[in-house]
Structure formats: C-alpha cells, structure tokens
Amino acid sequence: MGYLRPVCVTCKCEMSCKKNSFVVAINKSPKDFVSGDCYECKGCGFKVVTGFARDKTSGANLTAPQYEVWLRAVKNPDNGLTLDT
C-alpha cells in the first residue's frame, strides 16, 4: 500500500494538505516551536497537524527578532497555533 494521507473518520475520505510548515508552539515560557503539515477534510472542515519535524526549535536559543517571527506565525490561525499543555 502506498502513502496514505490522514483520513477523516466522519467523512471516510483522505484529507488534503492545506499548509506545509504549520507552526505549533508549546505553551511554556519561553515557548518551543515545531512545524508540521496541516491537513483539512474537504467534507466537514476538520483539521489535523501531522508530520512534525524531528527536532523542535527552542525559544530559549532564538534571538529576540527570531522569536518574534515564530510568535507571529502562531498568532495567525492560517499559519500556526499554540498547544495548550
């Protein structure tokens, strides 16, 4: 069997990749960041992020301008989110 994208249980169909490099911030101070692929079901609109990079980006190791770039990404719901842990 070849590669299978995430499947929507409700609609019983493969989901489509909506955005690569979708940023997820881990809610702590300073935040850590990971990126993955955001998939969306064309039937019901359900979304899932999967395929994360192996390594996270530690906010503690970023310069202030770099950190702000990552924060801006997660504040835009089309580009990222903050994970509540």
C-alpha positions as a Markdown table, in Angstrom:
| # | Residue | x | y | z |
|---|---|---|---|---|
| 1 | Met | 0.0 | 0.0 | 0.0 |
| 2 | Gly | 1.3 | 3.4 | -0.9 |
| 3 | Tyr | 1.4 | 6.6 | 1.2 |
| 4 | Leu | -2.0 | 7.4 | 2.7 |
| 5 | Arg | -2.8 | 10.9 | 3.9 |
| 6 | Pro | -4.7 | 11.4 | 7.2 |
| 7 | Val | -8.3 | 10.1 | 6.9 |
| 8 | Cys | -11.4 | 11.8 | 8.2 |
| 9 | Val | -13.3 | 9.3 | 10.3 |
| 10 | Thr | -16.6 | 11.2 | 9.9 |
| 11 | Cys | -16.5 | 11.6 | 6.1 |
| 12 | Lys | -14.5 | 8.5 | 5.3 |
| 13 | Cys | -12.1 | 10.2 | 2.9 |
| 14 | Glu | -8.5 | 11.2 | 2.7 |
| 15 | Met | -7.7 | 14.7 | 3.9 |
| 16 | Ser | -5.9 | 17.3 | 1.7 |
| 17 | Cys | -2.8 | 19.1 | 2.8 |
| 18 | Lys | -3.8 | 22.7 | 3.4 |
| 19 | Lys | -0.4 | 24.1 | 4.6 |
| 20 | Asn | 3.1 | 22.8 | 5.0 |
| 21 | Ser | 5.4 | 24.3 | 7.7 |
| 22 | Phe | 2.4 | 24.9 | 10.0 |
| 23 | Val | 3.9 | 26.1 | 13.3 |
| 24 | Val | 2.9 | 24.7 | 16.7 |
| 25 | Ala | 4.1 | 26.5 | 19.8 |
| 26 | Ile | 4.3 | 24.6 | 23.0 |
| 27 | Asn | 2.8 | 26.7 | 25.7 |
| 28 | Lys | 5.5 | 27.4 | 28.2 |
| 29 | Ser | 8.0 | 30.3 | 28.7 |
| 30 | Pro | 9.9 | 30.7 | 26.6 |
| 31 | Lys | 7.9 | 28.7 | 24.0 |
| 32 | Asp | 9.4 | 25.9 | 21.9 |
| 33 | Phe | 8.2 | 25.6 | 18.3 |
| 34 | Val | 7.7 | 22.6 | 15.9 |
| 35 | Ser | 6.4 | 22.6 | 12.4 |
| 36 | Gly | 4.3 | 20.1 | 10.6 |
| 37 | Asp | 1.7 | 19.8 | 7.8 |
| 38 | Cys | -1.9 | 20.9 | 8.3 |
| 39 | Tyr | -4.5 | 18.7 | 6.7 |
| 40 | Glu | -8.1 | 19.5 | 6.2 |
| 41 | Cys | -11.2 | 17.4 | 5.3 |
| 42 | Lys | -12.9 | 18.9 | 2.3 |
| 43 | Gly | -16.2 | 17.4 | 3.5 |
| 44 | Cys | -16.5 | 18.7 | 7.1 |
| 45 | Gly | -13.6 | 21.0 | 7.5 |
| 46 | Phe | -11.9 | 19.0 | 10.3 |
| 47 | Lys | -8.2 | 19.8 | 10.6 |
| 48 | Val | -5.2 | 17.9 | 11.9 |
| 49 | Val | -1.5 | 18.7 | 12.1 |
| 50 | Thr | 0.9 | 15.8 | 11.5 |
| 51 | Gly | 4.3 | 15.0 | 10.0 |
| 52 | Phe | 6.3 | 17.1 | 12.6 |
| 53 | Ala | 9.9 | 17.9 | 12.1 |
| 54 | Arg | 12.2 | 15.6 | 14.2 |
| 55 | Asp | 13.7 | 18.5 | 16.2 |
| 56 | Lys | 11.9 | 21.3 | 17.9 |
| 57 | Thr | 13.2 | 24.9 | 17.8 |
| 58 | Ser | 13.8 | 26.1 | 21.4 |
| 59 | Gly | 12.7 | 29.6 | 22.1 |
| 60 | Ala | 15.5 | 29.9 | 24.6 |
| 61 | Asn | 18.0 | 29.6 | 21.8 |
| 62 | Leu | 16.5 | 32.2 | 19.5 |
| 63 | Thr | 17.3 | 35.9 | 19.2 |
| 64 | Ala | 14.5 | 38.3 | 20.1 |
| 65 | Pro | 13.8 | 39.1 | 16.4 |
| 66 | Gln | 13.7 | 35.4 | 15.5 |
| 67 | Tyr | 11.4 | 34.6 | 18.4 |
| 68 | Glu | 9.0 | 37.3 | 17.3 |
| 69 | Val | 8.9 | 35.8 | 13.8 |
| 70 | Trp | 7.8 | 32.4 | 15.3 |
| 71 | Leu | 5.3 | 34.1 | 17.6 |
| 72 | Arg | 3.7 | 36.0 | 14.7 |
| 73 | Ala | 3.3 | 32.7 | 12.8 |
| 74 | Val | 1.4 | 31.1 | 15.7 |
| 75 | Lys | -0.9 | 34.1 | 16.2 |
| 76 | Asn | -2.2 | 33.7 | 12.6 |
| 77 | Pro | -4.6 | 30.7 | 12.6 |
| 78 | Asp | -3.8 | 30.0 | 9.0 |
| 79 | Asn | -0.1 | 29.5 | 9.9 |
| 80 | Gly | 0.0 | 28.1 | 13.4 |
| 81 | Leu | -1.4 | 27.6 | 16.8 |
| 82 | Thr | -0.3 | 27.4 | 20.5 |
| 83 | Leu | -0.7 | 24.0 | 22.1 |
| 84 | Asp | -2.3 | 24.1 | 25.5 |
| 85 | Thr | -0.4 | 21.6 | 27.7 |
